Amino acid sequence: MQKSGKPSCQRVLADGGKRRLQKSPSCVLPLDAKPSSDKTSRLKAHQRPPSALLIVRNDTPSPPMSNLKFGNKKLPNAIIVGVKKGGTRAVLEFIRIHPDVRAAGTETHFFDRNYDRGLEWYRSLMPRTLESQITMEKTPSYFVTKETPHRISAMSRDTKLIVVVRDPVTRAISDYTQTLSKTPDLPSFQELAFRNQSLGIVDTSWNAIRIGLYALHLENWLRYFPLAHIHFVSGEHLITDPAGELARVQDFLGLKRIVTDKHFYFNRTKGFPCLKKPESSGSPRCLGKSKGRTHVQIDRDAIEQLRDFYRPYNVKFYEMVGHDFKWE
């Protein structure tokens, strides 16, 4: 209790406490207020208790906000270039579990549709990565686009390329099934696949058929990249042995084998492997509804005709890559 007649000036501190200031008129001031008395304002610095004022001083300038973000946006070190309906989304989702991989979330279509926007635009689409991390993207249409190999090699001949391939007949049916789900009035598969089915003449101008001519597309890529820079993933084995396929992908990318069989379980409803749920998540991660979709039924004779058509192309492809995918 203060005695009447002995006024004192108290300054409210940041923690709510109060301190007596010597030779001051009676007052209670907030932290940032100035004493109204001229006598008080002339107090010398050494007469003021250090704890009476809250002074925060930082002579070091704050770093720019951009520096507070980790890593930089880099052009991709590796690209999943194909093929559509081969399993490219699965490979991307599975490999990005790896802590040393960061990937663009959507297909950029830079080298086939947006090339005129320039490399800096392309770089802006990439995630931030640390020096030790690999930047990736996937756009399956790259593999069948004539200009793409030259354009990627112009960016960097050291780019690593991943191609997910699948039995071309099954792939074509899957492609048609997806398109039919979006365009219900589409002509039948046989109408689109054959110029003359009775004669077995296949229409290679139909994109669903053309994509499966892997040997022809690969010839174009080998003009710009050595085979050692291209890794082929079996779309069939990706379903039956995802850990085995991902082990080979990690080896190709120069990564430690961190993604293993402990990350997968087989979803019998979808007929496709899913990722086991992370500890921080409440549910496992499966691919979208469009993955594992039931294929439309195609006439058996049409399927056999297509197998006969693709056989010589498949054999040539096996010879080019040094691996028999056994698509029969």
Solvent accessible surface area in square Angstrom, and as a share of the most:
residue,aa,sasa,rsa
1,M,236,1.05
2,Q,96,0.43
3,K,151,0.64
4,S,122,0.78
5,G,72,0.69
6,K,140,0.60
7,P,83,0.52
8,S,9,0.06
9,C,0,0.00
10,Q,39,0.17
11,R,14,0.05
12,V,44,0.25
13,L,23,0.11
14,A,68,0.53
15,D,124,0.64
16,G,50,0.48
17,G,30,0.29
18,K,109,0.46
19,R,113,0.41
20,R,139,0.51
21,L,12,0.06
22,Q,127,0.57
23,K,154,0.65
24,S,12,0.08
25,P,60,0.38
26,S,79,0.51
27,C,36,0.21
28,V,91,0.53
29,L,25,0.13
30,P,76,0.48
31,L,62,0.31
32,D,127,0.66
33,A,29,0.22
34,K,176,0.74
35,P,32,0.20
36,S,112,0.72
37,S,28,0.18
38,D,100,0.52
39,K,130,0.55
40,T,3,0.02
41,S,61,0.39
42,R,165,0.60
43,L,27,0.14
44,K,127,0.54
45,A,85,0.66
46,H,149,0.67
47,Q,78,0.35
48,R,86,0.31
49,P,49,0.31
50,P,129,0.81
51,S,46,0.30
52,A,1,0.01
53,L,59,0.30
54,L,93,0.46
55,I,134,0.68
56,V,130,0.75
57,R,195,0.71
58,N,117,0.60
59,D,114,0.59
60,T,98,0.57
61,P,114,0.72
62,S,100,0.65
63,P,76,0.48
64,P,83,0.52
65,M,145,0.65
66,S,68,0.44
67,N,104,0.53
68,L,96,0.48
69,K,117,0.50
70,F,172,0.72
71,G,20,0.19
72,N,101,0.52
73,K,75,0.32
74,K,48,0.20
75,L,41,0.20
76,P,6,0.04
77,N,71,0.36
78,A,1,0.01
79,I,0,0.00
80,I,0,0.00
81,V,0,0.00
82,G,0,0.00
83,V,1,0.00
84,K,70,0.30
85,K,31,0.13
86,G,5,0.04
87,G,20,0.19
88,T,7,0.04
89,R,56,0.20
90,A,1,0.01
91,V,0,0.00
92,L,1,0.00
93,E,28,0.12
94,F,3,0.01
95,I,0,0.00
96,R,70,0.26
97,I,50,0.25
98,H,2,0.01
99,P,79,0.50
100,D,47,0.24
101,V,3,0.02
102,R,102,0.37
103,A,8,0.06
104,A,7,0.05
105,G,43,0.41
106,T,105,0.61
107,E,65,0.29
108,T,12,0.07
109,H,26,0.12
110,F,1,0.00
111,F,0,0.00
112,D,31,0.16
113,R,169,0.62
114,N,32,0.16
115,Y,80,0.31
116,D,133,0.69
117,R,140,0.51
118,G,29,0.28
119,L,69,0.34
120,E,114,0.51
121,W,69,0.24
122,Y,0,0.00
123,R,77,0.28
124,S,57,0.37
125,L,71,0.35
126,M,2,0.01
127,P,22,0.14
128,R,74,0.27
129,T,3,0.02
130,L,88,0.44
131,E,161,0.72
132,S,88,0.57
133,Q,29,0.13
134,I,26,0.13
135,T,0,0.00
136,M,0,0.00
137,E,0,0.00
138,K,7,0.03
139,T,0,0.00
140,P,13,0.08
141,S,32,0.20
142,Y,0,0.00
143,F,4,0.02
144,V,20,0.12
145,T,29,0.17
146,K,157,0.67
147,E,85,0.38
148,T,0,0.00
149,P,0,0.00
150,H,102,0.46
151,R,57,0.21
152,I,0,0.00
153,S,12,0.08
154,A,71,0.55
155,M,29,0.13
156,S,41,0.27
157,R,133,0.48
158,D,111,0.57
159,T,2,0.01
160,K,68,0.29
161,L,1,0.00
162,I,0,0.00
163,V,1,0.00
164,V,0,0.00
165,V,0,0.00
166,R,43,0.16
167,D,12,0.06
168,P,0,0.00
169,V,3,0.01
170,T,42,0.24
171,R,0,0.00
172,A,0,0.00
173,I,15,0.08
174,S,7,0.05
175,D,7,0.04
176,Y,12,0.04
177,T,8,0.05
178,Q,30,0.13
179,T,50,0.29
180,L,45,0.22
181,S,65,0.42
182,K,152,0.64
183,T,53,0.31
184,P,113,0.71
185,D,125,0.65
186,L,44,0.22
187,P,61,0.38
188,S,47,0.30
189,F,3,0.01
190,Q,47,0.21
191,E,120,0.54
192,L,42,0.21
193,A,0,0.00
194,F,12,0.05
195,R,165,0.60
196,N,57,0.29
197,Q,58,0.26
198,S,104,0.67
199,L,128,0.64
200,G,32,0.31
201,I,78,0.39
202,V,14,0.08
203,D,29,0.15
204,T,49,0.28
205,S,83,0.53
206,W,48,0.17
207,N,67,0.34
208,A,4,0.03
209,I,0,0.00
210,R,84,0.31
211,I,5,0.02
212,G,1,0.01
213,L,9,0.04
214,Y,2,0.01
215,A,0,0.00
216,L,81,0.40
217,H,21,0.09
218,L,0,0.00
219,E,61,0.27
220,N,22,0.11
221,W,2,0.01
222,L,63,0.31
223,R,168,0.61
224,Y,62,0.23
225,F,3,0.01
226,P,65,0.41
227,L,67,0.33
228,A,86,0.67
229,H,48,0.22
230,I,12,0.06
231,H,30,0.13
232,F,29,0.12
233,V,0,0.00
234,S,8,0.05
235,G,4,0.04
236,E,61,0.27
237,H,87,0.39
238,L,1,0.00
239,I,52,0.26
240,T,107,0.62
241,D,66,0.34
242,P,17,0.10
243,A,16,0.13
244,G,17,0.16
245,E,7,0.03
246,L,0,0.00
247,A,14,0.11
248,R,110,0.40
249,V,0,0.00
250,Q,0,0.00
251,D,73,0.38
252,F,35,0.14
253,L,9,0.05
254,G,65,0.62
255,L,21,0.10
256,K,156,0.66
257,R,132,0.48
258,I,61,0.31
259,V,1,0.01
260,T,47,0.27
261,D,105,0.54
262,K,137,0.58
263,H,40,0.18
264,F,16,0.07
265,Y,78,0.29
266,F,96,0.40
267,N,28,0.15
268,R,210,0.77
269,T,133,0.77
270,K,45,0.19
271,G,33,0.32
272,F,22,0.09
273,P,2,0.01
274,C,1,0.01
275,L,8,0.04
276,K,99,0.42
277,K,116,0.49
278,P,55,0.34
279,E,188,0.84
280,S,116,0.75
281,S,43,0.28
282,G,73,0.70
283,S,63,0.41
284,P,61,0.38
285,R,99,0.36
286,C,51,0.30
287,L,22,0.11
288,G,46,0.45
289,K,196,0.83
290,S,38,0.25
291,K,59,0.25
292,G,46,0.44
293,R,72,0.26
294,T,117,0.68
295,H,56,0.25
296,V,42,0.24
297,Q,171,0.76
298,I,23,0.12
299,D,67,0.35
300,R,153,0.56
301,D,96,0.50
302,A,0,0.00
303,I,22,0.11
304,E,72,0.32
305,Q,49,0.22
306,L,0,0.00
307,R,45,0.16
308,D,83,0.43
309,F,43,0.18
310,Y,1,0.00
311,R,90,0.33
312,P,85,0.54
313,Y,61,0.23
314,N,8,0.04
315,V,73,0.42
316,K,83,0.35
317,F,0,0.00
318,Y,32,0.12
319,E,131,0.59
320,M,42,0.19
321,V,24,0.14
322,G,69,0.66
323,H,90,0.40
324,D,70,0.36
325,F,23,0.10
326,K,156,0.66
327,W,8,0.03
328,E,129,0.58
